[in-house]
């Protein structure tokens, strides 16, 4: 009798686990569909910013995370564990007249504000990104990377911020951000590392 009860309990547990797993998959599919729908929406930068803040989107305004940090943390935790996951980031930029020449401001002012959507997907092996300007019907670019690395540190004395927090997509791992940054300013062939700062926060 005890064996029969044990078997029945085991079957019930399996059924419950299967039901939970199925529900999680459906929710993930719905979330991914919502991300793709917003990513494809053609609208002004301000409208895109409003929609992003009303949704589970990671929002960065002028390189500072203003919404969705918990969403990003959940995504990073999942991919760090090797699980497939997706996240939508919205990067909103304004123009600062006080920190640029008047001539450059006049040249650039009509292009701001602007917002770029970045849809990042991880399939358990590869990180894939799609980037689109919210007011454009076409994607700016698509790319893939092997790794997602996290770097934090103090800013240079001349910077307008004190610390940085970067999550960077790379094909070749680096020991620190400075190693990647050095390649940006080096004239030596082969020192540049392919990378993409997918999440940035300055304080």
C-alpha positions as CSV (number, residue, x, y, z in Angstrom):
1,X,0.0,0.0,0.0
2,X,2.8,2.4,0.9
3,X,4.5,1.7,-2.4
4,X,1.3,2.6,-4.3
5,X,0.9,5.9,-2.3
6,X,4.6,6.7,-3.0
7,X,4.1,6.1,-6.7
8,X,1.0,8.2,-6.8
9,X,2.7,11.1,-4.9
10,X,5.6,10.9,-7.4
11,X,3.3,11.1,-10.3
12,X,1.5,14.1,-8.8
13,X,4.8,15.8,-8.3
14,X,5.8,15.2,-11.9
15,X,2.5,16.5,-13.1
16,X,2.8,19.7,-11.0
17,X,6.4,20.3,-12.1
18,X,5.4,19.8,-15.8
19,X,2.5,22.3,-15.4
20,X,4.7,24.9,-13.8
21,X,7.4,24.5,-16.4
22,X,4.8,24.9,-19.2
23,X,3.4,28.0,-17.6
24,X,6.9,29.6,-17.3
25,X,7.6,28.9,-21.0
26,X,4.3,30.5,-22.1
27,X,5.0,33.6,-20.0
28,X,8.5,33.9,-21.4
29,X,7.1,33.6,-24.9
30,X,4.5,36.3,-24.2
31,X,7.2,38.6,-22.7
32,X,9.4,38.1,-25.7
33,X,6.5,38.9,-28.0
34,X,5.9,42.1,-26.1
35,X,9.6,43.1,-26.4
36,X,9.6,42.4,-30.1
37,X,6.4,44.5,-30.6
38,X,7.8,47.5,-28.7
39,X,11.2,47.1,-30.5
40,X,9.5,47.3,-33.9
41,X,7.2,50.3,-32.9
42,X,8.0,53.4,-34.9
43,X,7.6,56.5,-32.8
44,X,9.3,59.7,-31.5
45,X,12.0,59.5,-28.9
46,X,9.8,60.9,-26.2
47,X,6.9,58.6,-27.0
48,X,9.3,55.6,-27.0
49,X,10.7,56.7,-23.6
50,X,7.2,56.9,-22.1
51,X,6.2,53.5,-23.5
52,X,9.5,52.0,-22.2
53,X,9.0,53.3,-18.7
54,X,5.5,51.8,-18.7
55,X,6.9,48.4,-19.7
56,X,9.5,46.0,-18.4
57,X,12.3,47.8,-20.4
58,X,15.7,48.8,-19.1
59,X,15.9,52.5,-19.6
60,X,19.0,54.6,-19.7
61,X,18.8,58.4,-20.1
62,X,22.0,60.1,-21.1
63,X,24.0,57.0,-19.9
64,X,22.2,56.7,-16.5
65,X,19.8,53.9,-15.7
66,X,16.5,55.5,-14.7
67,X,14.2,52.5,-14.9
68,X,14.3,48.7,-15.1
69,X,17.4,47.9,-13.1
70,X,15.7,45.0,-11.4
71,X,14.8,43.7,-14.9
72,X,18.4,43.9,-16.0
73,X,19.6,42.2,-12.8
74,X,17.2,39.3,-13.4
75,X,18.4,39.0,-17.0
76,X,22.1,39.0,-15.9
77,X,21.4,36.4,-13.2
78,X,19.7,34.1,-15.8
79,X,22.4,34.3,-18.4
80,X,25.1,33.9,-15.8
81,X,23.5,30.6,-14.9
82,X,23.6,29.6,-18.6
83,X,19.8,30.0,-19.1
84,X,18.3,31.5,-22.2
85,X,16.8,34.9,-21.7
86,X,15.9,38.2,-23.5
87,X,15.8,41.8,-22.4
88,X,14.9,45.1,-24.2
89,X,17.0,48.2,-23.5
90,X,16.1,51.8,-24.4
91,X,18.9,54.3,-24.6
92,X,17.6,57.9,-24.6
93,X,20.0,60.8,-25.5
94,X,19.6,64.5,-25.2
95,X,22.0,67.2,-26.3
96,X,23.9,69.4,-23.9
97,X,24.5,72.9,-25.3
98,X,26.7,73.9,-22.3
99,X,29.4,71.2,-23.0
100,X,29.9,71.7,-26.7
101,X,30.7,74.4,-29.2
102,X,27.9,76.5,-30.6
103,X,28.8,75.4,-34.1
104,X,28.6,71.7,-33.3
105,X,25.3,72.3,-31.4
106,X,23.7,73.9,-34.4
107,X,24.8,70.9,-36.6
108,X,23.5,68.3,-34.2
109,X,20.5,69.8,-32.4
110,X,17.8,68.6,-34.9
111,X,18.8,64.9,-34.2
112,X,18.0,65.1,-30.5
113,X,16.4,63.8,-28.4
114,X,16.8,60.3,-29.8
115,X,16.1,56.9,-28.5
116,X,17.7,53.6,-29.6
117,X,16.1,50.3,-28.8
118,X,18.4,47.3,-28.3
119,X,16.9,43.8,-28.1
120,X,19.4,41.4,-26.5
121,X,18.8,37.7,-26.7
122,X,20.8,34.8,-25.2
123,X,20.2,31.2,-26.4
124,X,22.5,29.5,-23.9
125,X,25.6,29.9,-26.1
126,X,25.5,33.2,-28.0
127,X,24.3,36.8,-27.3
128,X,22.5,38.4,-30.2
129,X,21.5,42.0,-30.5
130,X,19.3,44.1,-32.8
131,X,19.5,47.9,-32.6
132,X,17.0,50.4,-34.0
133,X,16.4,54.1,-33.8
134,X,12.8,54.5,-32.5
135,X,11.9,56.8,-35.3
136,X,13.3,54.6,-38.1
137,X,11.6,51.6,-39.8
138,X,14.9,49.8,-40.4
139,X,17.4,48.3,-37.9
140,X,20.6,50.2,-37.4
141,X,22.6,46.9,-37.0
142,X,22.5,43.3,-35.9
143,X,25.4,41.5,-34.3
144,X,26.4,38.6,-32.0
145,X,28.9,38.1,-29.2
146,X,30.2,35.2,-27.1
147,X,30.4,36.8,-23.7
148,X,28.8,39.4,-21.4
149,X,31.2,40.9,-18.9
150,X,30.6,43.2,-15.9
151,X,33.0,46.0,-15.1
152,X,32.9,48.7,-12.4
153,X,35.4,51.3,-11.4
154,X,36.3,54.9,-10.6
155,X,36.1,57.6,-13.4
156,X,39.0,59.7,-14.5
157,X,39.5,62.9,-12.6
158,X,38.3,65.0,-15.6
159,X,35.0,63.1,-16.0
160,X,31.6,64.5,-15.0
161,X,30.8,61.3,-13.0
162,X,32.6,59.5,-10.2
163,X,32.0,55.8,-10.9
164,X,30.9,53.7,-13.8
165,X,29.0,50.4,-14.1
166,X,29.3,48.7,-17.4
167,X,28.0,45.4,-18.9
168,X,29.9,44.8,-22.1
169,X,29.4,42.3,-24.9
170,X,32.7,40.9,-26.2
171,X,34.1,38.0,-28.2
172,X,37.3,37.9,-26.3
173,X,37.2,38.3,-22.5
174,X,39.2,41.2,-20.9
175,X,40.6,41.5,-17.4
176,X,39.1,44.9,-16.9
177,X,37.4,47.8,-18.8
178,X,40.7,49.7,-19.2
179,X,42.0,46.8,-21.3
180,X,39.1,47.3,-23.8
181,X,39.3,51.1,-23.5
182,X,43.1,51.1,-24.4
183,X,42.3,49.5,-27.8
184,X,39.9,52.4,-28.6
185,X,42.7,55.0,-28.5
186,X,45.6,52.8,-29.8
187,X,46.9,53.3,-33.3
188,X,48.4,49.8,-33.3
189,X,46.7,47.2,-35.5
190,X,45.0,44.4,-33.7
191,X,44.6,46.1,-30.3
192,X,41.0,47.1,-30.8
193,X,38.6,44.6,-29.2
194,X,35.1,44.1,-30.7
195,X,32.7,45.1,-28.0
196,X,29.3,46.7,-27.2
197,X,28.4,48.5,-24.0
198,X,24.9,47.1,-23.6
199,X,24.2,48.6,-20.1
200,X,25.9,51.6,-18.6
201,X,25.2,53.6,-15.4
202,X,27.2,56.5,-14.1
203,X,27.2,58.1,-10.7
